[in-house]
Amino acid sequence: MSEKENTSEELEDTTGLFSTESRSWSVEPEFIKETSNLLEEACVGKSSNQICETYPRNDKFGMYDDTSILSHGNKSKKDEEQRSKKHNEQTLQFFETITIYDSLQSKSDISQSPPLSITEMAAEYQPFIGFLSHETVETTSSQLSEENQKGLGLESDNFTVNLKAKGLQEFPKDILKIKYVKYLYLDGNQIKNFKGADSGDLLGLEILSLQENGLSSLPPEIQLFHNLRVLNVSHNQISHIPKEISQLGNIRQLFLNNNCIENFPSGLKSLGNLEILSLAKNKLRHIPDTLSGLKNLKVLNLEYNQLTIFPKVLCFLPKLISLILTGNLISSLPKEIRELKNLEKLLLDHNKLTFLAVEIFQLLKMKELQLTGNKLEVISHKIENFKELRILILDKNLLKEVPEKISHCVMLEYLSLSCNKLMELPKNIYKLKNLRKLHVNTNNIVRIPEDISHLNNIISLEFSGNIITDIPIEVKNCKKITKVELSYNKIMYFPVGLCALDSLYYLNFNGNYISEIPVDISFNKQLLNLELNKNKLLIFSEHLCSLTNLEYLDLGKNQIRKIPPSISNMVSLHVLILCCNKFEVFPIEVCTLENLQVLDLSINQIQNIPSDICNLKRIQKLNISSNQFMYFPIELCQLQSLEELNISQINGRKLRRLPEELSNLTQLKRLDISDNAIREIPRNIGELRSLVSLNAYNNQISYLPPSFLCLNDLQQLNLSGNNLTALPIGIHNLFSLKEINFDDNPLLRPPMEICKGKQLYTIVHYLQRADQRDEKILEKIFIIVANNITITNFKYLCQKLNLAISETDMSTKSPVSLSDRVLQALHKWKTESINLSLTTAALRDQLTRALTMIGAYEIMDKITALKLFTCAIKF
């Protein structure tokens, strides 16, 4: 990938710090020091004329400072204070510039020559990053030890306090008295107001973040924050903004996303310095005309509200650069939209537009236009006016054609036309010399024109889900292509032209009709990802084995029967998918792939696993489901690195048992043994201490062994469709369990109606109460037996229960009464049985069977009467 592509990706990462949930634009602020950290990361590995070389000093915050800025020398205190004030102003300028700059950029890494590169921007604003230096307000913070600062959530710079998720219920007014705070982060608490805060302590505050505090209204004390420049109260339940907000005359950025605001806050009209306003994901239906008073507004985000018309007042915001109206109910655009002369970015995805007012094409500064998910049938030829347009996304509309004059959009870098009704591309598309991404998935395109070879800067080409039969050989001239998506077309021959692309690393031909792999594919030395799932391949081509850098290979759903020995050359292969082929024997050649991590051989006819599989030292995921194994392949138990194993058999021969050696897979996290005929889980299953997910549905399991309760990391358990009649009371030990399913079992304890809710707490609560009840019933049975049994029957009962009793206990001359001796014996038997993990219910059943065998029918009648009585009592 080129250096400019990397730069664009790094820009995406940097501006992403101000991200909202919006797919298309990011605005919310994070720590300024994090922005600087990313600037540091962005410069790593760059040439000497870039930021790292120009400003080599790295302070402990991960930022680059001009050493002259940090030097004190013998300068006066007055000079230092003036310099500090200048730094603070420059810092805000830098912060605002980063945020505004984000409004001009796409999330996609498509800008080869953006208006201002990340390195240029960083270099231009580098002197302003030093605001976290030690020179400011040192005397204030010196009163606090480093340990105390950490305890109070104070950052080691002299401006920032981070008290995110500290369980606070009141505004931390005391901290403001001992520290000069400019940036205060209180996200994830329960602060409802600012009562008790001294207005004098709040004067220095410039950034305040109160996300996720459960606020239902913005406290009126907000008026005390006279110097506030950035306020973020997103992700609350705010429905009302007090008029006092109008007192924030210095505020530049206001974020009110993800709240419950139905009426546009009237107090906002007075915020003449506001530059960024975000009210995304609220319940706004109307925007008042008073919004036109925000003459300095540059970025406005109203996505995912309930606007049914495009508010005309928006057209009279003279400095507006970025406007986001995604996810509303807008059906048309007003003619007045032509007044937005400075608009560069307009997002109207997922609305109800059926046409575009021709006046929109008078916005000559437009750089990004997104209209996904509307009902547009035509695009005007006046799109030729968009000479500065870089991003145009028209996915999921009803377009049957694209105007030829789109070729006049000479700066266009990203064009996406997926999910329309296009049959062909504009004939002049080859004139878009700056085009880097062309996505035309899911249309009715029959052919790709030969002129595509003139798109010298194209890096991503996507034509999946069309009816293309071949790819022009001329595509070989698109030397910069790195990614090609051609899945689900009607391609019969592997396009040789693609084999000449040295930079190609991703190639997808899933769902075509390719039957042979050309020898030319060996030239794709940089190929990392190749997908040929659901084609007509009969063999695993030897030519594929020359792709020594390939990491991901999908040849599933073909008709391959064997693997060539030369597969051992594919030393970089991490993922190999061979599902739904014609393998009758496990391809032993695969065992030479020492770096293989994922192997899928599901839905074949394999009967055995070779011992050579132990050579797969790095294998983590193995899918051998729906094959023809006679028994569980014990050879799998040698795979010490295995984390996921799927041996379910919905379409294969059913397994009847699992080996004890399964416990050797100590790294196993996910196990799927569903759709077999397994009757019992291995007794040592508890040794799989890493197990997180167990799917064992549709088997014949009737019992969970005691060690099962040692699976402390288990989070997901599906045992539906088995023969379980009871669950162990100790199931509460599986404290990590989040998802459970015991449907379609003949459960009695607890009954099925208790388990249908799939709530572990409900099941555990029932079992605990049932166990207490059973304890009481068993004790009553003991008393019945003790009061009614004869000495002879007592002797026989002890024999049936394997209970050793001394001759003294059996003697009629014993000083202890017979009933007391019987009770002691039964309690002893109970203790010994519980040590063997027998439940109270099992003890009761065992005792009644023994009484029946010795002919103690009178006692049995009394026990039966007790059972009838207890069953009549509501549990």
Secondary structure, DSSP 8 states (H G I E B T S, - for coil): --HHHHHHHHHHHHHGGG--S-SS-------HHHHHHHHHHHHTT--TTSHHHHS--B-TTS-B--HHHH--TT--HHHHHHHHHHHHHHHHHHHHHHHHHHTTS-SSS--SS-SS-HHHHHHHHGGGGGGGSTTSSHHHHTTS-HHHHHHTTB-SSSSEEE-TTS---S--HHHHHHS--SEEE-TTS-----TT--HHHHTT--EEE--SS--SB--GGGGG-TT--EEE--SS---B--GGGGG-TT--EEE--SS---S--GGGGG-TT--EEE--SS------GGGGG-TT--EEE--SS---S--GGGGG-TT--EEE-TTS------GGGGG-TT--EEE--SS--SS--GGGGG-TT--EEE-TTS------GGGGG-TT--EEE--SS--S---GGGGG-TT--EEE--SS--SS--TTGGG-TT--EEE--SS------GGGGG-TT--EEE--SS------GGGGG-TT--EEE--SS---S--GGGGG-TT--EEE-TTS------GGGGG-TT--EEE--SS---S--GGGGG-TT--EEE--SS------GGGGG-TT--EEE--SS--SS--GGGGG-TT--EEE--SS------GGGGG-TT--EEE--SS--SS--GGGGG-TT--EEE---SSS-------GGGGG-TT--EEE--SS------TTGGG-TT--EEE--SS------GGGGG-TT--EEE--SS---B--GGGGG-TT--EEE--SS--BBTBHHHHTT--HHHHHHHHHHHHHHHHHHHHHHHHHHHHH--HHHHHHHHHHTT----HHHH-TT-SS-HHHHHHHHHHHHHHHHHTTT--HHHHHHHHHHHHHHTT-HHHHHHHHHHHHHHHHS--
